[in-house]
Each structure stands twice: as C-alpha cells, then as structure tokens.
C-alpha cells in the first residue's frame, strides 16, 4: 500500500530556515575529534553525504547541506557566499557539524536538529515531539487566505475573521494566518502541553501574541468546549491526525521515533478527530462559517458520506483542492442553516 501525505512527506522541502550554531545546545554530546583532512564547507557536505548514503539516511545531500549551512549561519547552502564554501572552517564549526550530523545518523529529522524551520516565510522554533509542519500544509494556509480575500471583497470590508485552529502544534497555521491577515484573531487549541508551550514561544518570537488565544484543550473531551467564553467563529482550520491506524507501523523512522503519534494517528479510518470537528461545527461556527481541513486523499469519499448521513448538522462539502502531487488533500466545508 502506498502511504500518502505526511508519511512520505519531502523531509527537506519548503523554503528552508535561518540560524547558526547558536541555535542548538550541544551539552549532551561527548566531544569528537575533528575529521582529519576535511576543512571546507564543500568538503564537509560531500563527506557527510557519503556517510548518510552509506547508512541509508534519506535526503543525504540535502541533510548535509542544511547542517553545514546552519553551522555557518546561512539559511541554505546555496545562499552561502562562494568564498565561505571553500575557506577553512574553525575547529568549533567542525565540531558542531559532526555533532549535528551524528543526530541525523540517528534519523532525527533535520527540523529538530536545527531547532527551527521556515513555514510560509516565518521562522518557527521546532522541538520534539511536536508535529513538524509539512509543505502540503502551506497550501492549506494559502487556500484559506484566498477564501478570506474573496469573502472580504464580496462584502466590501477588510478581512478580520475570528479563526479557530484545532491542533495547533508549533503554531504554524495560526501564526501564518495572523501574519498575513493583520485584522484577524485566532484561537489555537491543542491537547499537548509541549505544543501549547511551543506555540506560545513562536507567537512571542513573531510578536503576534496579542491576537492569539492559545488554549490547552483536548477537543475530544466534549465538556471542555462548553466552558470557553467565545462566540461563534468565522473559520475552523485544522491539519488533524489523519493517518489510518494500520499505516502507523509503516511510518519512516524520522516520524515513528521522534514525532508524537497522537498528532498522526487518526484511528481505524483516520477519521476520529475529523468527525469530532465536524460534529462540533454547529456550536463552533457562525452561519455560513467554513471549515478547512487537510486530510488523507481517501477521506474525500469518507467525509462526503459522513456528512450526507448527518443532514441535521447543515454542513456541505463545497470544494476540494488537490496538493502539489495532484491528490485530493484539502476540504472546504460550509455551514448553512440553523
């Protein structure tokens, strides 16, 4: 069986990241002697590419390039000035490259190794086991922005929606929407304490904390929603756990060993959290409010059938968007009715 979406996600896709050797603490690592005979960035990239390939590490060259660039304070290896690629590195830089590369040999995702990653042009802090935002999810954000712009144009007023994100993780979706919709407000919920802490930190780093309400909440615990003092929202956005349970064992080591399985496992048919969101929609959404979901391509038919069997929810699947691989990945569901 082919595994879709976040299981075969391009590990190092996306716009890259920014930083330097200050971005990671090495206190847990024992010193290693610098690699004899290797002194330049190009030589180090070539060396670690060969090592990664020999050990079966995916994206071998990309991994080595990101690590070397990070230690040299660059966003990508390609952005390094030519002189920096060939001049000798310091012993500290050589040590840092070796330590970070050792983590990659343990199949730690590059995003965790570097401690940050770019999403929609924002540099976000990353830390295990909080779910790493995938390139597909940037498309979800772009679709939401398009819909908000169209709706604002139709009513002749600037976009100022109240948005609820279910399962905020690192805050990637919420903070991207806030940064590009300056009059919007966001409620971001997640059941993971580490995720809530990380979203807080990323909001502070980006100076967006005044327009986001971050709440530690398990949305499957139905009573929790009744005590939250907000009115209906304009939009619900979520990249929920949607991996079919039987597919969990086939995840890549980078995912299986480091990311929170609760952010991935959607139950027998990957629908557990999706159906919770849809069932709560009448209480969460304004009339004509929308839900935007990232799902497994197999969910298009499953969600459509589920909605048809529950007309009392007054929810309609109004649009489907395909991801960059041509798979039906994103759903727009609208509420209409009581």
N, C-alpha and C positions, 0 to 999 in steps of 0.2 A: 504494500500500500504506500502510495506517495503521501508524504506529510506536508501539509500546507503551512503557509503563513509564518508564524513566529518560530516554527520548528526548523525550517530551512531558511531562516532569515539570513540575509547577507551580513555577516558579522561586522564588517567594517564599512558598510555603505553609509551614505549620508555625507554631510558637509564637513565632518571632521571635528576637531576640538582644539583647545588652546591651553597652553600652560608651560611648564618647565619642570625641572627636577624638584622644585619646592612643592609641587602638587601631590607628593606621596611621601609617607613616612617609611623609613627602612629599618626601624629599630628592631623589628622581629627577625631580621636577616643576619646570618653569620657572614663575616667578610669573605670575599672570594678574591684571589689574586687576579689582576687584570690579564686579559687574554694576550699572550705573547705575540708580538709581530703585527697586532691589529691596532691602528691608531686613528684612522679617519672614519667619518660617518659612513661613507660608501663602503669601506671595508667591513665595518660592523654590520651594516644591513645585509651585505652578501653573506657574511659568516652565519648570522642568525637565521637567515632564510634557509640556508643549507641544513642547519640544525633542526629547524622546525619541520622542514620537509622530511628529513630522515625519521623524525619522531611522529610523523603523521598529524601534525598540527595544521588545521585548516587556515587558509588565507596566510600562508607562510610569509610571503614578501610584504604584504600589507601590514601584518603584525609587526615585523621587524622595522619597517619604515615608520610606523606610528610611534613605536617605542623610542627609536633613536631621535626622531623629530621632537618628541615630548621632552626628552632629556636636554635637548639643545634649545628648548623654549619656543619651538615653532608649532604651528597648527598641523601642517603636513610636511612630509619630507620634500615634496615638490616645491614648497614655499621657501625652503632654505636657500639662502644666497649661495651661488656656486662655490665661493671660497670656503664657506662653512662645511661643505660636503667633503672637502679634501684636506682641510687643515687638521693637525693632530688634536685629539680630544685630551682633556685633563684626566688625571687618574680618578678623580671623583666622578666625572661623567662616565668613564669606562665602567666603574664600579656600579653606578646606578643602572646602566644599560644591562649589565649582567644580572643584577638582582631582578629587574622587571622582566627580563626575558626568562628567567627561571620560573617566574609565576606563570608566564604564558605556556611553558612546558608542562605545567600542572593543569593546563586547559582553562585557566581563569580567563574570562572574557576581557578583551582589551579595554573595554569601557571601565571595568572595575580596576584594572591595573593602573590606568591613567588617573582614575578618580574623578573624571569629568568627561562630558561628551556634548556635542552640539546637537540641538534639535530646533528646527525652524529658526536658525540663526541665533538661538540663545545658548549660552554655555551653562550647562547644568551639572551640578555635582552628582556623581554616581557612587553608590556603595552597595555591596551585597548585604542582604539578598533581595533588595528592592528591584523590581522588574525593570529591565533596560528597555527604553522606548525604541521601537523598530522604525525603519524607514517608511513602511506602509502607513504608520500612524500619522506621519506628516501629511499624507494625502487626506486623511480624515479631517485634520485641522483645516487644511485648505478648502475642503468641501464646506465645512461649517462656515468659514469666513465668506465664501461665495454666497451661501444662502442668506447669511445675515445682511450682506451688502444688497442683495436683491430685495429682501423684505424691507430694508430701510428705504431703498429707492421707491418702492411701491407705496409706502405710507408717507414719504416725503419728510422723514426725520432721520437724524443720525442714529446709527446702531448703538443701543445702550441696553442690551439684553441682560437678564439675570440668568446665569448658566449654572447648572448642577453637573459636576463630573463625579461619576461613580467609579471608584477605584483609581485614585489619583497617582499612586506610585511615587515617582520622583517629582511630580507636578508638571510634567512636560506639556500635556494638553492644556491644562488650566492656565499655566503661565504664558504659553504661546498665544492663547486667545486673549488674555488680558493685555499682552504687549501690543497686539495688533487691533484691539477694539478698546480704545482709551476710555470710553464711557461705560464699558461693561463692568459687571461684578460677577464673581464666581464663588460658588460653594463647592468645596472639594472634600470628598469623604473617602476614607479608606479604613479597612479593619486592621491594617498592620501599623503598629506603633512606630516602627522604623521608617515606614513610608511617610507617615504623618510628620515625623521629625525632619525627614529629608525635604519634603515639600515646603515646610516652614523655612528651612535654611535656604533653599533655592529662591523662594519668594523674597526673602531678605536680601540675598545677593543681587537680585534683579530690581530691587526697590519697588516691588509690586504688592507688598504685604498689606497695604491699606485697602485694597479692593478684593481681597480674597479671604474667605472664611474657611478655615481648614479644620475638619472635624473627624475625630476618631470614632468610627461607626461601622458596625457590621450590618450591611443593608439587608441581610437575610434575617436579622432579628427584628421582626416587624414592629414590635412595640417602640423601638428606638425612634422611628420616624414621627410618631405622634407627638413627641415632646420637643421637636425642633421648631423654634419660633420664626419660621419664614413663610411667606406666602407662596403661591404657585410660581413656578419658574417658566421662562420662555423656552429654554432648551435643556435637554438632558444629553450629555455626551459621555460615551464610555467605550473603552477598549477592555472589555471584561475578560475574565478567564474563559476561553472558548475551546481549549484543546479537548478532544474526545478522550475519556479516561483511559481507554485501551491503547491510545497512542502515547501516553506519558512515558512508557518504558523505552520508546524509540527516540527520545529526545537526545540531541547531541550532548556530549559531556559538559561543554561550556554551560549549557542550560540546566541539565539534570543535577549537576554538582553544586551550582552556585546560586541559581535564582530560586526564589520562593515558589514551591509547587502550587501554593494556593493562588498565585497570580496567573497560573496557567491552566490548571485542571478545572474544566467546566462540567465535570460529571459524565455520565454514561454517553450522552449525545452532545456534550459541550454546551448544553442549554441551561444549566442550573441558574446561573446569575442572570443570564439574558431574560429568562422568564420572570425572575423576581423583579427586574427593572420594568418590564412591560406590565406586569400585574399591578405595580405601584403607580404607574403612569397617571391614572385618573386623579390621584391625590397629589401628584408632584407637578403636573403640567397645567398651564393656563389653557383655555380653549384655543385650539389651533396651534398649540405648542408642539414642538418637534423633539424627536429622539434620534440621535445619530449614533450608530453602533458600528464597531469593527467586529467582524465575525469570520468564522471559517466558511469557505465557499459552499460547503454542504449545508450551511444554515439557511441559505436563501429559501429553499423549499420548506424546511422545518419551521422557520419563523412564520412564513406565509400561512402554512396550515394551522399553526398555533393561533394566529390572530383570527383567522376565519372561524375557528371553533369557539371564539370568545367575543361575539359581537357586542356584549354588554360593556366592553372596555372602550368602544368607539375609537379604536386605533386602526389606521390604514397604512399599509406599506406603500409609500408614494414614489419612491425612487431607489434605484440600486446603482452603485458605482463600482467599476472594476479597478483593481490595483494595477501597478505597472507591469505585472505579469499577465494581465488580461483576465484575472479571476474575480468573480463577484465577491467583493471583500467588505463593502460598506453599505449600510441600510439607512434609509431615511423613513421614519415612521411618524405620522402626524395624528394628533388627537383632534377629533371633531365630534361635538355632541355635548351631552350633559356633563 
